[in-house]
């Protein structure tokens, strides 16, 4: 019977090969090959058996990527962009030479500039009609640049146009550029227009500069460009419009006194960030890739500038701004959670805002406990949502609170530092319990082994600090003897807990701490203690080690955390 079964399998494999060769012949992927003659047993197979026989798909080669058309890239894309600059430089030098010779008066120069801008715009429109998009974009972009330079010369250099009129003309020029960019769906034109729009306040002569007008215009222009970029899917313009606002505002910050411009600066930043916040709700309608990251980055910039402008002042402006956004993002996250929408970015920013607010209002005694509590909540939310940004934010907050606690040791048994240590130990146990109930996560700092070891190590540090406080009035030998005894008893207690709970990993942790105690005695205690204390330390530690070994030799039922009986200690 076994031989017959093998013959049946071989015949089915022959049938598979024949069908594969026939398919290859049909696809012209292989030379024609005469099919294998079917055996008598194969001819007896029913059509259902032949149909159910497994078929291996033929290998399909990957399609080759098309080659880059360098002629198109250089001649039609970059050539006009480079040589429009050459043409503009030539016009400027020729114009300058004519002016130096006295042939062109100041009004004539402005008229020539307007004519050149109109000519370039008209010729660029012709290129668009003939489907030469790259050349048309460059020509009309150059037209906008010449128009802005002409208005600048007429106002700033020749004083032919007063400031209010020049501002209106600048706005009309920018509006024409934006209209043209939208009409041709050209991101290049919107970028050129954006650069000119941000420069308008610098191109107007003003005897008494007003920081509020300057900052307000820049913020409104930034929000307007961002709205246009979202509506017409200009992704690069969207991000550029957001970050470019900080350049003119930074120039304003450097050129004016801090007292005179800081509220105007903050108002502009808040206005832009409110615009960014409300635009983020358009994502289900108009998707904007990278918008959550921009929200987070924008809040970091906003809080950083607010701290720079107002930190150390008696006013609580910084606290109001940070706490206000923490409340806004907390409410938004709760709203999205109720309506089953993505709330991860709002939770991340709310966590960061609370973190910054706590750093500013709490003192050293209570800060660690607050940060550890906040970091634990943020980590648990990040584990639930599986969002890397939330996990990073929670991890930073948690580690900051833990480091703050470590650099501020306990000075009294009953103190805020002791309470913060209890919070830290409890939070580490909670996170470890949550991670043990989930599959292994792909993040290093969320490995179960790290958090399972964190609590015993942190508790050892906590006991060490408490012991140092309680033995502060004793001599050097007594303090080291008591601390080593505490460490040894702690190791034995862990071993006993592992035996009672039938957990091999817990017993190994106790053994590790027992050897750690031995290393402490050898490298820390021995060089400074007397000979009698050395004898007591070694006799006591040796007895504890032998007793622990005897406990581990007891016959115990199978452990809960091991896969086979061979992993258990032998009797």
C-alpha positions as CSV (number, residue, x, y, z in Angstrom):
1,X,0.0,0.0,0.0
2,X,2.9,2.4,0.7
3,X,4.3,1.8,-2.7
4,X,1.0,2.5,-4.4
5,X,0.7,5.7,-2.4
6,X,4.1,6.9,-3.5
7,X,3.3,6.1,-7.1
8,X,0.2,8.2,-6.9
9,X,2.1,11.1,-5.5
10,X,4.7,10.8,-8.3
11,X,2.1,10.7,-11.0
12,X,0.4,13.8,-9.5
13,X,3.7,15.7,-9.5
14,X,4.3,14.7,-13.2
15,X,0.8,16.1,-13.9
16,X,1.8,19.3,-12.2
17,X,5.0,19.7,-14.2
18,X,3.1,19.0,-17.5
19,X,0.5,21.6,-16.7
20,X,3.3,24.1,-15.8
21,X,5.1,23.5,-19.1
22,X,1.9,23.9,-21.0
23,X,1.3,27.3,-19.3
24,X,4.9,28.4,-20.1
25,X,4.4,27.5,-23.7
26,X,1.2,29.5,-23.8
27,X,3.0,32.6,-22.4
28,X,6.0,32.2,-24.7
29,X,8.3,32.1,-21.7
30,X,9.9,28.8,-22.6
31,X,10.6,26.8,-25.8
32,X,8.0,24.3,-26.8
33,X,8.6,20.9,-25.1
34,X,6.8,17.8,-25.9
35,X,4.6,16.8,-22.9
36,X,5.4,13.8,-20.9
37,X,3.4,10.7,-21.9
38,X,0.7,10.1,-19.4
39,X,0.8,6.8,-17.6
40,X,-2.0,4.4,-17.5
41,X,-2.7,5.2,-13.9
42,X,-2.8,8.9,-14.6
43,X,-5.3,8.5,-17.4
44,X,-7.5,6.7,-14.9
45,X,-7.5,9.8,-12.6
46,X,-10.9,11.5,-12.5
47,X,-11.2,15.2,-13.7
48,X,-11.9,16.2,-10.1
49,X,-8.5,14.7,-9.0
50,X,-6.7,16.5,-11.8
51,X,-8.5,19.7,-10.9
52,X,-7.6,19.4,-7.1
53,X,-3.9,18.7,-7.9
54,X,-1.8,21.6,-6.5
55,X,-0.3,23.9,-9.1
56,X,2.8,26.0,-8.6
57,X,2.7,29.4,-10.1
58,X,5.5,30.3,-12.5
59,X,8.1,32.9,-11.7
60,X,7.2,36.4,-12.9
61,X,10.2,38.7,-13.4
62,X,10.1,42.1,-11.9
63,X,9.4,45.0,-14.3
64,X,12.3,47.2,-14.9
65,X,12.0,50.8,-13.7
66,X,11.9,53.3,-16.6
67,X,15.1,55.1,-17.1
68,X,15.4,58.8,-16.1
69,X,15.0,61.1,-19.1
70,X,17.9,63.4,-18.4
71,X,17.2,65.5,-21.5
72,X,13.7,66.2,-20.3
73,X,14.9,66.8,-16.7
74,X,17.7,69.2,-17.6
75,X,16.3,70.9,-20.8
76,X,12.7,71.4,-19.7
77,X,12.9,71.6,-16.0
78,X,16.2,73.0,-14.8
79,X,17.4,74.9,-17.9
80,X,14.6,77.5,-17.8
81,X,14.9,77.9,-14.0
82,X,18.7,78.6,-14.2
83,X,18.6,80.8,-17.2
84,X,15.7,82.9,-16.1
85,X,18.0,84.0,-13.3
86,X,20.7,84.7,-15.9
87,X,18.2,86.8,-17.9
88,X,17.2,88.8,-14.9
89,X,20.8,89.5,-13.9
90,X,21.4,90.7,-17.5
91,X,18.5,93.0,-17.4
92,X,19.5,94.4,-14.0
93,X,23.1,95.1,-15.1
94,X,21.9,96.6,-18.4
95,X,19.3,98.6,-16.5
96,X,22.0,99.8,-14.1
97,X,24.4,100.8,-16.9
98,X,21.6,102.8,-18.6
99,X,20.8,104.5,-15.3
100,X,24.5,105.4,-14.6
101,X,24.7,106.9,-18.1
102,X,21.7,109.1,-17.4
103,X,19.5,107.8,-20.2
104,X,16.6,106.6,-18.0
105,X,14.9,108.8,-15.5
106,X,13.4,107.4,-12.2
107,X,9.8,107.2,-13.4
108,X,10.9,105.7,-16.7
109,X,12.8,103.0,-14.8
110,X,9.6,102.0,-12.9
111,X,7.6,102.0,-16.1
112,X,10.2,99.7,-17.7
113,X,10.0,97.4,-14.8
114,X,6.3,97.1,-15.0
115,X,6.5,96.5,-18.7
116,X,9.1,93.8,-18.3
117,X,6.9,92.1,-15.6
118,X,3.8,92.3,-17.9
119,X,5.8,90.9,-20.8
120,X,7.1,88.0,-18.8
121,X,3.7,87.2,-17.5
122,X,2.1,87.3,-20.9
123,X,4.8,85.1,-22.4
124,X,4.5,82.6,-19.5
125,X,0.8,82.4,-20.1
126,X,1.5,81.4,-23.7
127,X,3.8,78.7,-22.5
128,X,1.1,77.3,-20.3
129,X,-1.3,77.2,-23.2
130,X,1.2,75.2,-25.2
131,X,1.6,72.7,-22.2
132,X,5.1,73.9,-21.4
133,X,4.4,73.9,-17.7
134,X,8.0,74.3,-16.3
135,X,8.9,77.2,-18.6
136,X,5.6,78.9,-17.9
137,X,6.1,78.6,-14.1
138,X,9.6,80.1,-14.4
139,X,8.5,83.0,-16.6
140,X,5.5,84.0,-14.4
141,X,7.6,83.6,-11.2
142,X,10.1,85.9,-12.7
143,X,7.3,88.3,-13.6
144,X,6.2,88.4,-9.9
145,X,9.8,89.0,-8.7
146,X,10.3,91.9,-11.2
147,X,7.0,93.4,-10.2
148,X,7.9,93.3,-6.5
149,X,11.4,94.8,-7.2
150,X,9.8,97.6,-9.3
151,X,7.4,98.5,-6.5
152,X,10.2,98.4,-4.0
153,X,12.3,100.8,-6.1
154,X,9.4,103.2,-6.7
155,X,8.6,103.3,-3.0
156,X,11.9,102.9,-1.1
157,X,14.5,104.3,-3.6
158,X,12.7,106.9,-5.5
159,X,9.9,107.8,-3.1
160,X,7.4,108.0,-6.0
161,X,4.7,106.0,-4.1
162,X,3.7,106.7,-0.4
163,X,3.7,103.9,2.1
164,X,-0.1,103.2,2.2
165,X,-0.3,103.0,-1.6
166,X,2.7,100.8,-1.9
167,X,1.3,98.4,0.7
168,X,-1.9,98.1,-1.3
169,X,0.0,97.6,-4.5
170,X,2.2,94.9,-2.8
171,X,-1.0,93.1,-1.6
172,X,-2.5,93.3,-5.1
173,X,0.7,91.8,-6.6
174,X,0.7,89.0,-4.1
175,X,-3.0,88.4,-4.8
176,X,-2.3,88.2,-8.5
177,X,0.5,85.7,-7.9
178,X,-1.7,83.5,-5.7
179,X,-4.5,83.6,-8.2
180,X,-2.1,82.6,-11.0
181,X,-0.7,79.8,-8.9
182,X,-4.2,78.4,-8.1
183,X,-5.2,78.8,-11.8
184,X,-2.3,76.7,-13.0
185,X,-2.1,74.5,-9.9
186,X,1.5,75.5,-9.6
187,X,3.3,75.0,-6.3
188,X,6.4,76.8,-7.7
189,X,4.4,80.0,-8.2
190,X,2.8,79.8,-4.8
191,X,6.3,79.4,-3.2
192,X,7.6,82.5,-5.1
193,X,4.6,84.5,-4.1
194,X,4.9,83.3,-0.5
195,X,8.5,84.5,-0.3
196,X,7.4,88.0,-1.6
197,X,4.5,88.1,0.7
198,X,6.6,87.5,3.8
199,X,9.0,90.3,2.7
200,X,6.3,93.0,2.3
201,X,6.7,94.5,5.8
202,X,10.5,94.9,5.1
203,X,9.8,96.7,1.8
204,X,7.7,99.6,3.3
205,X,9.3,102.7,4.7
206,X,7.9,103.6,8.1
207,X,9.0,106.4,10.4
208,X,7.5,104.7,13.5
209,X,7.4,100.9,13.0
210,X,4.5,99.2,14.6
211,X,5.3,95.7,16.0
212,X,1.6,94.8,16.2
213,X,0.9,95.5,12.5
214,X,4.1,93.7,11.5
215,X,3.4,90.6,13.5
216,X,-0.3,90.6,12.7
217,X,0.2,90.8,9.0
218,X,2.8,88.0,9.0
219,X,0.6,85.7,11.0
220,X,-2.5,86.4,8.8
221,X,-0.5,85.9,5.6
222,X,0.9,82.6,6.9
223,X,-2.5,81.3,7.8
224,X,-4.0,82.4,4.5
225,X,-1.2,80.5,2.5
226,X,-1.7,77.4,4.7
227,X,-5.4,77.4,4.0
228,X,-4.8,77.7,0.3
229,X,-2.1,75.0,0.4
230,X,-4.6,72.6,2.2
231,X,-7.4,73.4,-0.2
232,X,-5.3,72.8,-3.3
233,X,-3.0,70.1,-1.9
234,X,0.3,72.1,-2.0
235,X,2.0,70.0,0.7
236,X,5.4,71.7,0.4
237,X,3.9,75.1,0.6
238,X,1.8,74.1,3.6
239,X,4.9,73.2,5.7
240,X,7.0,76.1,4.3
241,X,4.3,78.7,5.1
242,X,4.3,77.5,8.7
243,X,8.0,77.5,9.3
244,X,8.8,80.7,7.3
245,X,6.7,82.8,9.8
246,X,9.5,82.4,12.4
247,X,12.1,84.0,10.1
248,X,10.6,87.5,9.9
249,X,9.4,87.3,13.5
250,X,12.9,86.4,14.6
251,X,14.2,89.4,12.7
252,X,11.7,91.5,14.6
253,X,12.8,90.0,17.9
254,X,16.5,90.8,17.2
255,X,15.7,94.3,15.9
256,X,13.5,95.5,18.7
257,X,13.5,95.4,22.5
258,X,11.9,92.4,24.1
259,X,9.5,94.4,26.1
260,X,8.1,96.2,23.1
261,X,7.4,93.2,20.9
262,X,6.9,90.1,23.0
263,X,3.1,90.3,23.3
264,X,2.8,91.1,19.6
265,X,5.2,88.2,18.8
266,X,3.2,85.8,21.1
267,X,-0.1,86.9,19.5
268,X,1.2,86.2,16.0
269,X,2.4,82.7,17.1
270,X,-0.9,81.9,18.8
271,X,-2.9,83.1,15.8
272,X,-0.9,80.9,13.4
273,X,-1.0,77.9,15.7
274,X,-4.8,78.3,16.2
275,X,-5.0,78.2,12.4
276,X,-2.9,75.1,12.2
277,X,-5.1,73.5,15.0
278,X,-8.4,74.1,13.1
279,X,-6.9,73.0,9.8
280,X,-6.1,69.7,11.4
281,X,-9.8,69.0,11.6
282,X,-10.0,69.1,7.8
283,X,-7.9,65.9,7.5
284,X,-10.9,63.6,6.9
285,X,-12.0,65.8,4.1
286,X,-8.6,67.1,2.7
287,X,-5.8,64.7,3.9
288,X,-2.6,66.5,4.8
289,X,0.3,64.0,5.2
290,X,2.6,64.9,8.1
291,X,0.0,67.2,9.8
292,X,0.2,65.5,13.2
293,X,3.9,65.8,13.3
294,X,3.6,69.5,12.3
295,X,1.1,70.0,15.2
296,X,3.5,68.5,17.6
297,X,6.5,70.5,16.2
298,X,4.4,73.7,16.2
299,X,3.5,73.3,19.8
300,X,7.2,72.8,20.7
301,X,8.1,76.0,18.8
302,X,5.2,77.9,20.5
303,X,6.1,76.8,24.0
304,X,9.8,77.4,23.3
305,X,9.3,81.0,22.2
306,X,6.9,81.7,25.0
307,X,9.4,80.4,27.5
308,X,12.1,82.6,25.9
309,X,10.0,85.7,26.0
310,X,8.3,85.4,29.4
311,X,10.3,83.1,31.6
312,X,11.5,84.7,34.8
313,X,8.8,87.4,34.5
314,X,6.3,88.0,37.3
315,X,3.5,87.5,34.8
316,X,2.2,84.0,34.4
317,X,1.9,84.2,30.6
318,X,3.9,81.1,30.0
319,X,1.9,79.0,32.5
320,X,-1.4,80.3,31.0
321,X,-0.3,79.4,27.4
322,X,1.0,76.0,28.2
323,X,-1.8,75.0,30.6
324,X,-4.4,76.4,28.2
325,X,-3.2,74.2,25.3
326,X,-3.0,71.2,27.7
327,X,-6.7,71.7,28.5
328,X,-7.6,72.2,24.8
329,X,-5.8,69.1,23.6
330,X,-7.1,67.0,26.6
331,X,-10.7,68.0,25.6
332,X,-10.0,67.3,22.0
333,X,-8.5,63.9,22.7
334,X,-11.6,63.0,24.9
335,X,-13.9,64.2,22.2
336,X,-12.2,62.1,19.5
337,X,-12.1,59.1,21.9
338,X,-15.9,59.3,22.4
339,X,-16.5,59.5,18.7
340,X,-14.0,56.7,18.0
341,X,-11.5,58.9,16.0
342,X,-7.8,59.0,16.2
343,X,-6.8,60.9,19.3
344,X,-3.1,59.9,19.7
345,X,-1.5,63.1,18.5
346,X,-3.8,65.2,20.8
347,X,-2.9,63.0,23.8
348,X,0.8,63.3,23.0
349,X,0.7,67.1,22.9
350,X,-1.5,67.3,26.0
351,X,1.1,65.1,27.8
352,X,3.9,67.4,26.7
353,X,2.0,70.5,27.7
354,X,1.2,69.1,31.2
355,X,4.9,68.1,31.5
356,X,6.1,71.6,30.7
357,X,3.5,73.1,33.0
358,X,4.5,70.9,35.9
359,X,8.1,71.7,35.4
360,X,7.4,75.4,35.8
361,X,5.0,75.4,38.8
362,X,6.2,72.5,41.1
363,X,9.2,72.5,43.4
364,X,11.7,69.7,43.6
365,X,10.0,67.9,46.4
366,X,6.7,67.2,44.5
367,X,7.9,67.4,40.9
368,X,9.3,63.8,40.7
369,X,6.1,62.2,41.9
370,X,4.0,64.3,39.5
371,X,6.2,63.6,36.5
372,X,6.3,59.9,37.2
373,X,2.5,59.7,37.5
374,X,2.0,61.7,34.3
375,X,4.6,59.6,32.5
376,X,3.0,56.4,33.6
377,X,-0.4,57.5,32.2
378,X,1.2,58.7,29.0
379,X,3.0,55.4,28.6
380,X,-0.2,53.3,29.2
381,X,-2.0,55.4,26.7
382,X,0.8,54.9,24.2
383,X,0.8,51.2,24.8
384,X,-3.0,51.1,24.2
385,X,-2.9,53.2,21.0
386,X,0.5,51.8,19.7
387,X,1.6,55.2,18.6
388,X,5.3,55.8,18.6
389,X,5.1,59.6,19.3
390,X,2.9,59.0,22.4
391,X,5.3,56.3,23.6
392,X,8.3,58.6,23.1
393,X,6.6,61.5,24.9
394,X,5.5,59.2,27.8
395,X,9.0,57.7,28.0
396,X,10.7,61.1,28.2
397,X,8.4,62.3,30.9
398,X,8.8,59.1,32.9
399,X,12.6,59.0,32.6
400,X,12.8,62.7,33.5
401,X,10.8,62.1,36.7
402,X,12.9,59.1,37.6
403,X,16.2,60.9,37.1
404,X,14.9,63.9,39.0
405,X,14.2,61.5,41.9
406,X,17.6,59.8,41.7
407,X,19.5,63.1,41.9
408,X,17.5,64.2,44.9
409,X,18.1,61.5,47.6
410,X,16.0,60.9,50.6
411,X,16.9,62.9,53.7
412,X,14.0,61.9,55.9
413,X,12.1,58.7,56.1
414,X,8.7,60.5,56.0
415,X,9.1,63.0,53.2
416,X,8.0,63.8,49.7
417,X,11.0,62.0,48.3
418,X,9.9,58.8,50.1
419,X,6.4,59.2,48.7
420,X,7.8,59.8,45.2
421,X,9.8,56.5,45.5
422,X,6.6,54.7,46.5
423,X,4.9,56.2,43.4
424,X,7.9,55.1,41.2
425,X,7.8,51.5,42.5
426,X,4.0,51.3,42.1
427,X,4.2,52.7,38.5
428,X,6.9,50.3,37.5
429,X,4.9,47.4,38.8
430,X,1.8,48.6,36.9
431,X,3.6,49.0,33.6
432,X,5.3,45.6,34.0
433,X,1.9,44.0,34.8
434,X,0.4,45.5,31.7
435,X,3.3,44.5,29.4
436,X,3.2,40.9,30.8
437,X,-0.4,40.6,29.6
438,X,0.4,41.7,26.0
439,X,2.5,40.2,23.2
440,X,6.1,41.4,23.1
441,X,6.3,44.9,21.8
442,X,8.9,45.8,19.2
443,X,10.3,48.7,21.2
444,X,13.5,48.3,23.3
445,X,12.3,50.3,26.3
446,X,9.0,48.4,26.5
447,X,10.6,44.9,26.6
448,X,9.0,42.9,29.4
449,X,12.4,41.8,30.7
450,X,13.5,45.4,31.3
451,X,10.4,46.3,33.3
452,X,10.4,43.0,35.2
453,X,13.9,43.8,36.4
454,X,13.2,47.5,37.0
455,X,11.1,47.1,40.2
456,X,13.5,44.9,42.1
457,X,16.5,47.1,41.3
458,X,14.6,50.3,42.1
459,X,13.4,48.8,45.4
460,X,17.0,47.9,46.3
461,X,18.0,51.5,45.7
462,X,15.0,52.7,47.8
463,X,16.0,50.4,50.7
464,X,19.6,51.6,50.5
465,X,18.6,55.2,50.8
466,X,16.2,54.5,53.7
467,X,18.9,52.4,55.5
468,X,21.4,55.3,55.0
469,X,18.9,57.7,56.6
470,X,18.2,55.4,59.6
471,X,21.9,54.6,60.2
472,X,23.2,58.1,59.7
473,X,24.3,58.5,63.4
474,X,26.3,55.2,63.5
475,X,29.9,54.6,62.8
476,X,31.3,53.6,59.3
477,X,31.7,49.9,60.1
478,X,28.2,49.5,61.5
479,X,26.6,51.3,58.6
480,X,28.2,49.1,56.0
481,X,27.5,45.9,58.0
482,X,23.8,46.8,58.4
483,X,23.4,47.7,54.7
484,X,25.1,44.5,53.5
485,X,22.8,42.5,55.9
486,X,19.7,44.3,54.4
487,X,20.9,43.5,50.9
488,X,21.5,39.8,51.7
489,X,18.1,39.5,53.5
490,X,16.4,41.1,50.4
491,X,18.0,38.6,48.1
492,X,16.9,35.7,50.3
493,X,13.3,37.1,50.5
494,X,13.2,37.2,46.7
495,X,14.4,33.6,46.5
496,X,11.8,32.5,49.0
497,X,9.1,34.3,47.0
498,X,10.2,32.5,43.9
499,X,10.0,29.2,45.7
500,X,6.5,29.9,47.1
501,X,5.2,31.3,43.8
502,X,7.0,28.6,41.8
503,X,8.6,31.2,39.5
504,X,12.0,30.3,38.3
505,X,12.7,33.8,37.0
506,X,12.1,35.2,40.5
507,X,14.5,32.7,42.1
508,X,17.2,33.6,39.6
509,X,16.6,37.3,40.4
510,X,17.3,36.6,44.1
511,X,20.4,34.6,43.2
512,X,21.6,37.6,41.1
513,X,21.1,40.0,44.1
514,X,22.9,37.6,46.4
515,X,26.0,37.7,44.1
516,X,25.5,41.5,43.8
517,X,25.7,41.7,47.6
518,X,28.9,39.6,47.5
519,X,30.4,42.0,44.9
520,X,29.5,45.0,47.1
521,X,31.1,43.4,50.2
522,X,34.3,42.7,48.2
523,X,34.7,45.9,46.3
524,X,33.1,48.5,48.6
525,X,33.0,47.3,52.2
526,X,36.3,45.4,52.5
527,X,38.7,48.3,51.7
528,X,37.3,50.5,54.5
529,X,36.1,48.3,57.3
530,X,38.0,46.8,60.2
531,X,39.2,43.1,60.3
532,X,36.5,42.1,62.7
533,X,33.7,43.5,60.5
534,X,35.2,41.8,57.5
535,X,35.0,38.5,59.4
536,X,31.4,39.1,60.4
537,X,30.5,40.1,56.8
538,X,32.0,37.0,55.2
539,X,30.6,34.6,57.9
540,X,27.2,36.1,57.6
541,X,27.1,36.3,53.9
542,X,28.5,32.8,53.6
543,X,25.8,31.4,55.9
544,X,23.1,33.2,53.9
545,X,24.5,31.8,50.6
546,X,24.5,28.2,51.9
547,X,21.0,28.6,53.4
548,X,19.7,29.9,50.1
549,X,21.3,27.0,48.3
550,X,19.6,24.6,50.7
551,X,16.3,26.2,50.0
552,X,16.7,25.9,46.3
553,X,17.4,22.1,46.7
554,X,13.9,21.5,48.0
555,X,11.7,19.4,45.8
556,X,9.1,21.7,44.3
557,X,6.2,21.2,41.8
558,X,6.6,22.4,38.2
559,X,7.2,26.1,37.9
560,X,4.6,28.4,36.3
561,X,7.2,30.2,34.0
562,X,9.1,27.3,32.5
563,X,8.5,25.1,29.6
564,X,9.9,21.7,30.6
565,X,10.7,19.8,33.8
566,X,14.4,19.8,32.9
567,X,14.5,23.5,33.6
568,X,13.7,23.0,37.3
569,X,16.6,22.8,39.9
570,X,17.5,19.2,40.6
571,X,17.2,17.7,44.0
